[in-house]
């Protein structure tokens, strides 16, 4: 008996269904399969194959897309074990489990998030794995490591820790030079509700990708898409919740004076203005729901105009709550001093 011989070998058929097809050398030893037996089964024409260093596919023929991802994560975990006493995977602050802190990112993660503009898992030449920057890991085969000082909280998809859509999108864009591919991915992210435009731009900025011309062009298209969707939801809100019909997309000016603001909707009888806050961090976006943290919002409030600011995310996720905010502002107008006369022009 030696250190490679398990005290109580566990047969492979005792593994759960999802874990039978891809195992590391360490896991095989724990189930009574020696290194020599594994090597014999992985010979050309044999029933197994080595898909990555120290990771075995327990059937002949091509691996499925998800088997390749499981193998990539198991390879990562096995490399991490080699550098730690006792062979333990480092504890994770974001998830943990058999894969440690590692998670799938990039195009493979977008495929798991069901982006139609992303290649299928089986078609990918590379699989990106997000790991802590301090880990000393070297890619092998189709595995490429993406390092980060702080990892996001992963989302589990088909049993695989997966980077959030916005983070995965930024990691994918970092590897793409095709402007049309970048544009398709960014627009789909917002159109299909995978993430907010602001979160995408925040991740692209963090990755220092906004200096690339083809990324900037795609971001402009992304923001236009996000605003168009938010405007459609705003129309639905007004009509679906029986709010008074406002004046749409107008400029407010003092008589003979400068522009006060351009707003998405204005109820002149109640002096209530509504603005869709689709700004991003690079545009100085704020989070104040009443718009008082902007010079224009403060000025209008001082004049007696109530300013309501809604975000695309709130319109998408809580349309009823946003309708209630607007209705409350309209009802409260009867208790305020009348607002000064303003000139209203189409925007």
FENCOR-V358992 format. One record per residue. RES is the residue in one small letter. SS is DSSP state (~ for helix, > for strand, _ for the rest). OMEGA is omega in radians with two decimals (none if undefined). Layout:
# FENCOR-V358992
RES,SS,OMEGA / RES,SS,OMEGA
This chain:
# FENCOR-V358992
x,_,3.07 / x,_,-3.06 / x,_,3.13 / x,_,-3.09 / x,_,-3.12 / x,_,3.14 / x,_,-3.14 / x,_,-3.09 / x,_,3.11 / x,_,-3.12 / x,_,-3.06 / x,~,-3.09 / x,~,3.06 / x,~,3.11 / x,_,3.04 / x,_,-3.05 / x,~,-3.07 / x,~,-3.07 / x,~,-3.07 / x,_,-2.94 / x,_,-3.12 / x,>,3.13 / x,>,3.04 / x,>,3.08 / x,~,3.13 / x,~,3.13 / x,~,3.10 / x,~,3.11 / x,~,3.13 / x,~,3.12 / x,_,2.99 / x,_,3.13 / x,_,-3.12 / x,_,3.12 / x,~,3.14 / x,~,3.12 / x,~,3.12 / x,~,3.13 / x,~,3.13 / x,~,-3.13 / x,~,-3.13 / x,_,3.09 / x,_,3.11 / x,_,-3.10 / x,_,-3.12 / x,_,-3.07 / x,_,-3.14 / x,_,3.04 / x,>,3.08 / x,>,-3.06 / x,>,3.06 / x,>,3.11 / x,_,3.12 / x,_,-3.13 / x,>,-3.01 / x,>,3.03 / x,>,-2.96 / x,_,2.98 / x,_,3.08 / x,_,3.10 / x,_,-3.07 / x,_,3.04 / x,_,3.01 / x,_,3.12 / x,~,-3.12 / x,~,3.06 / x,~,3.10 / x,~,3.14 / x,~,3.05 / x,~,-3.14 / x,~,3.13 / x,~,3.14 / x,~,3.10 / x,~,3.07 / x,~,3.13 / x,~,-3.13 / x,~,-3.13 / x,~,3.09 / x,~,3.13 / x,~,-3.13 / x,~,-3.06 / x,~,-3.10 / x,_,-3.10 / x,_,-3.13 / x,~,3.10 / x,~,3.10 / x,~,-3.13 / x,_,3.03 / x,_,3.14 / x,_,3.14 / x,_,-3.09 / x,_,3.02 / x,_,-3.06 / x,_,-3.11 / x,_,3.11 / x,_,-3.08 / x,~,-3.05 / x,~,-3.08 / x,~,-3.12 / x,_,-3.12 / x,_,-3.03 / x,_,3.07 / x,>,3.10 / x,>,3.10 / x,>,3.11 / x,~,-3.07 / x,~,3.12 / x,~,3.10 / x,~,3.11 / x,~,3.06 / x,~,3.08 / x,~,3.07 / x,_,3.10 / x,_,2.96 / x,_,3.13 / x,_,-3.13 / x,_,3.11 / x,_,3.08 / x,_,3.07 / x,_,-3.12 / x,~,-3.10 / x,~,-3.10 / x,~,-3.06 / x,_,3.05 / x,_,-3.11 / x,_,3.01 / x,>,3.14 / x,>,3.12 / x,>,-3.12 / x,>,-3.09 / x,>,3.07 / x,>,-3.09 / x,_,-3.07 / x,_,-3.10 / x,_,3.10 / x,_,-3.08 / x,_,3.12 / x,_,3.13 / x,_,3.11 / x,_,3.12 / x,_,-3.11 / x,_,-3.08 / x,>,3.06 / x,>,-3.11 / x,>,3.01 / x,>,-3.04 / x,>,-3.14 / x,>,3.10 / x,_,3.12 / x,_,-3.12 / x,_,3.05 / x,_,3.05 / x,_,-3.07 / x,_,3.00 / x,>,-3.14 / x,>,3.11 / x,>,-3.07 / x,_,3.10 / x,_,-3.09 / x,>,3.04 / x,>,-2.99 / x,>,3.12 / x,_,3.06 / x,_,-3.00 / x,~,-3.09 / x,~,3.13 / x,~,3.11 / x,~,3.13 / x,~,3.12 / x,~,3.12 / x,~,3.08 / x,~,-3.12 / x,~,3.13 / x,_,-3.10 / x,_,-3.04 / x,_,3.05 / x,_,3.14 / x,_,-3.07 / x,~,-3.12 / x,~,3.11 / x,~,3.12 / x,~,-3.13 / x,~,-3.13 / x,~,-3.11 / x,~,-3.10 / x,~,-3.13 / x,~,3.12 / x,~,-3.13 / x,~,-3.12 / x,~,-3.06 / x,~,-3.12 / x,_,3.06 / x,_,3.12 / x,_,-3.13 / x,_,3.14 / x,_,3.08 / x,~,-3.11 / x,~,-3.14 / x,~,3.09 / x,~,-3.12 / x,~,3.10 / x,~,3.14 / x,~,3.10 / x,~,3.11 / x,~,3.12 / x,~,-3.14 / x,_,3.11 / x,_,-3.12 / x,_,-3.06 / x,_,3.04 / x,_,-3.14 / x,_,-3.04 / x,~,-3.09 / x,~,3.07 / x,~,3.11 / x,~,3.11 / x,~,3.13 / x,~,3.12 / x,~,3.09 / x,~,3.10 / x,~,3.11 / x,~,-3.11 / x,~,3.10 / x,~,3.11 / x,~,-3.14 / x,~,3.12 / x,~,3.14 / x,~,3.12 / x,~,3.14 / x,~,3.11 / x,~,3.11 / x,~,3.11 / x,~,3.11 / x,~,3.07 / x,~,3.13 / x,~,-3.11 / x,~,-3.09 / x,~,-3.06 / x,~,-3.11 / x,~,-3.12 / x,_,3.02 / x,_,3.03 / x,_,3.06 / x,_,-3.13 / x,_,3.14 / x,_,2.89 / x,>,-3.02 / x,>,3.00 / x,>,-3.10 / x,>,2.99 / x,>,3.08 / x,>,-3.14 / x,>,2.95 / x,>,-3.13 / x,_,-3.14 / x,_,-3.09 / x,_,-3.10 / x,_,3.08 / x,>,3.01 / x,>,-3.12 / x,>,2.91 / x,>,-3.07 / x,>,-3.11 / x,>,3.11 / x,>,3.13 / x,>,3.08 / x,>,-3.00 / x,_,-3.12 / x,_,-3.13 / x,_,-3.09 / x,_,3.09 / x,>,3.12 / x,>,3.11 / x,>,3.12 / x,>,2.99 / x,>,3.14 / x,_,3.13 / x,_,-3.14 / x,_,-3.13 / x,_,3.12 / x,~,-3.12 / x,~,3.11 / x,~,-3.13 / x,_,-3.09 / x,_,3.11 / x,_,-3.09 / x,_,-3.12 / x,_,-3.04 / x,_,-3.14 / x,_,3.04 / x,_,-3.06 / x,_,-3.10 / x,_,3.06 / x,_,3.13 / x,~,-3.13 / x,~,3.13 / x,~,3.12 / x,~,-3.12 / x,~,3.14 / x,~,3.11 / x,~,3.13 / x,~,3.12 / x,_,3.13 / x,_,3.09 / x,_,3.08 / x,>,-3.13 / x,>,3.08 / x,>,3.11 / x,>,3.10 / x,>,3.10 / x,_,3.07 / x,~,-3.13 / x,~,-3.14 / x,~,3.10 / x,~,-3.10 / x,~,-2.99 / x,~,-3.06 / x,_,-3.10 / x,~,-3.14 / x,~,3.13 / x,~,3.13 / x,~,3.07 / x,~,3.12 / x,~,3.10 / x,~,-3.13 / x,~,-3.14 / x,~,3.11 / x,~,3.13 / x,~,3.14 / x,~,-3.14 / x,~,-3.10 / x,~,-3.07 / x,~,-3.10 / x,~,-3.12 / x,~,-3.12 / x,_,3.00 / x,_,3.13 / x,_,3.11 / x,_,3.09 / x,_,3.12 / x,_,3.07 / x,>,3.08 / x,>,-3.09 / x,>,3.12 / x,>,3.05 / x,>,3.13 / x,_,none
